[in-house]
Amino acid sequence: MSLISISNLSVRLGGHQALSNVDFSIEKGEIVTLVGPNGSGKTTLLRSIIGAIKPSKGTILRDVDTRIGYVPQSLTIDATLPLTVQRFLNLPVRHSRASINEALDQAGADGLQARQMSALSGGQFQRVLLARALLDKPNLLILDEPTTGLDQPGSAALYRQIEEVRQHLGSAVLMVSHELHVVMSASDRVVCLNGHVCCHGAPEIVASAPEYRALFGSGTQGALALYRHDHDHHHHNHADGSHEHGECDHA
Ligand SMILES: Nc1ncnc2c1ncn2[C@@H]1O[C@H](COP(=O)(O)OP(=O)(O)OP(=O)(O)O)[C@@H](O)[C@H]1O
């Protein structure tokens, strides 16, 4: 059975239709990247998978063996609140010192135990979030734009760390990424979301799809298009929210 198997998922948030009729699954050990413009429902899909958002329609099935580790897009910690890394990793559930040390080590954040959360650099903070996600030895690691706020070298280093973790744990990885080289080189599958699944498949198949090109284009313009998502394809049946793969239904 798939680690996660989603069918016909629709989510409404405060009167807004965030997701419509999404089918999606993730298998053991695979790396799946979610791409899509801002507001396209990527975080909503991830939060639905971890059970933080209740779907208005559809089903999300988890294999009994599925253990999820989740790294959120951002986490605000009150800077006036004294909170060491060690204590943060013991919330809400206490873990042994050995497990905490091991998780920090795997996340490349060894030695930060006694530091204040509010005093960490962006890269260290993301690594501590990664360590927290590793505490329960997940076989599915879910990361929502893990390199947000990091510069290029910091971001490359974090992706290397994630790859190391994946090899060590043999876990599947589901992540949102805006970084083209990561999407293209490090994913088994790419899912392009825009309220519905626009397009999905192996990176090279998705890359040749008009929907993907509308997102990525080429060069700098392509990187910008990722955020703009010039939508030059037609959505048949979009008004009723039905699923549409267009010319990219190769998966
Ligand atoms: N609590 C809420 N109430 C109403 N609308 C919401 C709520 N949370 C999210 N939305 C809307 O749902 C849509 C999907 O949001 P989501 O955060 O999933 O997008 P995203 O693809 O992760 O975006 P980004 O790339 O900017 O992180 C957006 O239009 C957003 O404004």
The ligand as an SDF file (V2000), in Angstrom:
LIG
                    3D

 31 33  0  0  0  0  0  0  0  0999 V2000
   -7.3570   30.0770    6.9670 N   0  0  0  0  0  0  0  0  0  0  0  0
   -7.6320   30.4440    5.7240 C   0  0  0  0  0  0  0  0  0  0  0  0
   -8.7840   31.0630    5.3960 N   0  0  0  0  0  0  0  0  0  0  0  0
   -9.0670   31.4250    4.1320 C   0  0  0  0  0  0  0  0  0  0  0  0
   -8.2590   31.1990    3.0890 N   0  0  0  0  0  0  0  0  0  0  0  0
   -7.0970   30.5870    3.3400 C   0  0  0  0  0  0  0  0  0  0  0  0
   -6.7140   30.1710    4.6620 C   0  0  0  0  0  0  0  0  0  0  0  0
   -5.5050   29.5620    4.5980 N   0  0  0  0  0  0  0  0  0  0  0  0
   -5.1450   29.6160    3.2920 C   0  0  0  0  0  0  0  0  0  0  0  0
   -6.0910   30.2120    2.5440 N   0  0  0  0  0  0  0  0  0  0  0  0
   -6.0640   30.4420    1.0850 C   0  0  0  0  0  0  0  0  0  0  0  0
   -5.9810   29.1810    0.4560 O   0  0  0  0  0  0  0  0  0  0  0  0
   -5.1640   29.2680   -0.7070 C   0  0  0  0  0  0  0  0  0  0  0  0
   -4.0660   28.2260   -0.6440 C   0  0  0  0  0  0  0  0  0  0  0  0
   -3.1170   28.5940    0.3580 O   0  0  0  0  0  0  0  0  0  0  0  0
   -1.7800   27.7680    0.5730 P   0  0  0  0  0  0  0  0  0  0  0  0
   -1.0900   28.3800    1.7520 O   0  0  0  0  0  0  0  0  0  0  0  0
   -2.0960   26.3310    0.6240 O   0  0  0  0  0  0  0  0  0  0  0  0
   -0.9690   28.1050   -0.7620 O   0  0  0  0  0  0  0  0  0  0  0  0
    0.5480   27.7730   -1.1440 P   0  0  0  0  0  0  0  0  0  0  0  0
    0.5270   27.1610   -2.4960 O   0  0  0  0  0  0  0  0  0  0  0  0
    1.1980   26.9860   -0.0510 O   0  0  0  0  0  0  0  0  0  0  0  0
    1.1560   29.2410   -1.2360 O   0  0  0  0  0  0  0  0  0  0  0  0
    2.6560   29.8000   -0.9870 P   0  0  0  0  0  0  0  0  0  0  0  0
    3.5000   29.3570   -2.1470 O   0  0  0  0  0  0  0  0  0  0  0  0
    2.4180   31.2800   -0.9870 O   0  0  0  0  0  0  0  0  0  0  0  0
    3.1380   29.2870    0.3360 O   0  0  0  0  0  0  0  0  0  0  0  0
   -4.6500   30.6980   -0.7620 C   0  0  0  0  0  0  0  0  0  0  0  0
   -5.4610   31.4270   -1.6720 O   0  0  0  0  0  0  0  0  0  0  0  0
   -4.8270   31.1980    0.6440 C   0  0  0  0  0  0  0  0  0  0  0  0
   -5.0550   32.5890    0.6670 O   0  0  0  0  0  0  0  0  0  0  0  0
  1  2  1  0
  2  3  1  0
  2  7  2  0
  3  4  2  0
  4  5  1  0
  5  6  2  0
  6  7  1  0
  6 10  1  0
  7  8  1  0
  8  9  2  0
  9 10  1  0
 10 11  1  0
 11 12  1  0
 11 30  1  0
 12 13  1  0
 13 14  1  0
 13 28  1  0
 14 15  1  0
 15 16  1  0
 16 17  2  0
 16 18  1  0
 16 19  1  0
 19 20  1  0
 20 21  2  0
 20 22  1  0
 20 23  1  0
 23 24  1  0
 24 25  2  0
 24 26  1  0
 24 27  1  0
 28 29  1  0
 28 30  1  0
 30 31  1  0
M  END
$$$$
